[in-house]
């Protein structure tokens, strides 16, 4: 509940209480904050929490980067993003300290990264993303979670002694998004992705359906492309979405530990090769601000594990 109150306060701070005059739509920068947590669903396991801050900027047409990605045509745009964040992973129940009672290892991650989003026309986005992160005891995330649980009255997490070993990880990810109209105020969005590196290696394919009042894919909060919108700032975007997908997992450092034999972790498990995902939620954007709430669900990621769900809350502010 405290997390929710803090998050609502942040929304209030990012939203002007009185707007006497709407400025012309000429924004070139955006900052966003996203919070992942399963406490909103009254559970506490697996991907337990994540915090992500992102800064986005629209690249000028005359820039060399735009020429490299061939976005000189009217309507095409290039958005460069930088992000920082952390992620916390725990076992099914946090009251046990013995690995014999755990169905997956604990893991903490701090990361930084960048992405280049190529917005083409109204219906296609290509994304290249790079991430570098630090996993293991050296992150201090175990101590942070223990302190937070003590302050908020949650049960003490006791398995951090057997967390994934210290390592610097790096990933390069590529995504392709394509929207297909299905009728009035309804469309399907396909999302194909490849993740490769020392963190997570997997292939993903997802399908999402959007309903009601949404902007084109290359101008929508759905695809982090609000900077591509150049229309009436008073025009509201408000829509529901639901979809799912499947991942073929080759390796996952948060379950199986390092790819390198010279850096073993004290406790690891084997990742299941196939994971099915589903999600649904609501997104809203108007003037300078946008907000979204998404409920994500995954089938079991380990043979002895359980399915898992968590909520993502996100806010963004155009600058």
Secondary structure, 3 states (H helix, E strand, C coil): CHHHHHHHHHHHHHCCCCCCCCCCCCCCEEEEEEEEECHHHCCCCEEEEEEEEEEEEECCCCCHHHHHCCCCCCCCEEEEEEEEEEEEEECCCCCCCCHHHCCCCCEEEEEEEEEEEEEECCCEEEEEEEEEEEECHHHCHHHHHHHHHHHHCCCCCCCHHHCCCCEEEEEEEEEEEEEEEEECCEEEEEEEEEEEECCEEEEEEEEEEEEEECCCHHHCHHHCCHHHCCCCCCCCEEEEEEEEEEEEEEEEHHHHCCCCCCCCCCCCCCECCEEEEEEEEEEEEECCEEEEEEEEEECCCECCCCCEEEEEEEEEEEC
